[in-house]
Amino acid sequence: MNISFGDKDLKKYANNDRLALRKLGAKRAKVFKRRLDDLSAAETLEDVRHLPGRYHELTENRKGLWACDLDHPYRLIFTPHEEPIPADEHGRYIWIEIKGVEIVEIANYHKER
């Protein structure tokens, strides 16, 4: 799967293990790299759907974004490259048609509630 970065710092962390370790901490940096490896190895978003990390669609004010677990409570947030996002007649996103993602942020979005 094609991966791009909407955040220049996250792109730096993805390409520099020492910087990731320093900025994200050991645990989060390790899991961040693992999630990027999983996404990179996948052909479509469907390929990671049932891997560790609990990949899931977000709802409400974050609809159109996806997340996967890093270290609790932090999540890696990303959005599909496809515009519009492929959906069926019921408005459900079609994961198998998503072939690229943009990494947007690492966040604890639960504190927004």
C-alpha positions in Angstrom: 0.0 0.0 0.0 1.2 3.5 -0.8 1.8 5.6 2.4 2.2 9.4 2.5 2.5 11.7 5.4 0.4 14.8 6.1 2.6 15.7 9.0 6.3 16.3 8.3 7.4 15.3 11.8 5.7 11.9 11.5 7.5 11.4 8.2 10.8 12.2 9.9 10.0 9.7 12.7 9.2 7.0 10.1 12.5 7.5 8.5 14.7 8.0 11.5 14.6 5.4 14.3 16.7 7.4 16.7 14.5 10.5 16.3 11.3 8.4 16.6 12.7 6.9 19.8 13.6 10.3 21.2 10.3 12.0 20.3 7.8 9.2 20.7 9.4 7.1 23.5 10.5 3.5 23.1 7.1 1.8 23.2 5.2 4.2 20.9 8.1 4.3 18.4 8.2 0.5 18.2 4.5 0.1 17.6 4.4 3.1 15.2 7.1 1.4 13.1 5.2 -1.9 13.2 1.9 -0.3 12.1 3.7 1.4 9.2 5.3 -1.9 8.2 1.9 -3.6 8.3 0.4 -0.8 6.1 3.3 -0.9 3.7 3.1 -4.6 3.2 -0.6 -4.6 2.6 -2.1 -4.3 -0.9 -5.3 -2.7 0.4 -6.7 -1.5 3.7 -8.7 -4.8 3.9 -5.4 -6.6 4.4 -4.7 -5.0 7.8 -8.3 -5.0 9.0 -7.9 -8.0 11.3 -4.2 -7.6 12.2 -3.2 -6.5 15.7 -3.7 -2.8 16.2 -7.5 -2.8 15.8 -7.8 -0.9 12.6 -11.1 0.9 12.5 -13.1 3.6 10.9 -13.8 6.7 13.0 -17.2 8.3 13.3 -19.0 11.6 14.0 -16.6 14.6 13.7 -13.8 12.2 12.5 -15.8 10.4 9.8 -13.6 9.6 6.8 -10.6 8.9 9.0 -9.3 5.6 10.2 -7.2 4.7 13.3 -5.2 1.9 14.7 -3.9 1.4 18.3 -0.4 2.5 19.3 0.1 2.6 23.1 -3.0 3.3 25.0 -4.6 5.8 24.7 -2.8 6.9 21.6 -3.9 6.1 18.0 -2.3 6.5 14.6 -4.8 8.4 12.5 -4.9 8.2 8.7 -7.1 8.9 5.7 -7.4 7.1 2.4 -5.8 8.6 -0.7 -8.9 7.7 -2.8 -11.2 10.7 -3.3 -14.1 10.2 -2.8 -13.6 7.3 -0.4 -15.1 4.1 -2.1 -18.4 3.3 -0.5 -21.3 0.9 -1.2 -24.9 1.9 -1.7 -25.5 1.9 2.1 -22.6 4.4 2.6 -20.3 1.8 4.1 -16.7 2.2 3.1 -15.2 -0.5 0.9 -11.9 -1.3 2.6 -10.6 -3.5 -0.3 -10.7 -0.6 -2.7 -8.5 1.6 -0.6 -4.9 1.2 -1.8 -3.1 4.1 -0.2 -3.3 6.2 3.0 -2.0 9.4 4.3 -0.8 9.4 7.9 -2.3 12.4 9.5 -1.4 12.4 13.2 -0.9 10.5 16.4 -3.6 11.5 18.9 -5.6 10.6 21.9 -8.9 11.6 20.3 -11.0 10.2 23.3 -10.0 13.2 25.4 -12.0 15.4 22.9 -15.3 14.1 24.2 
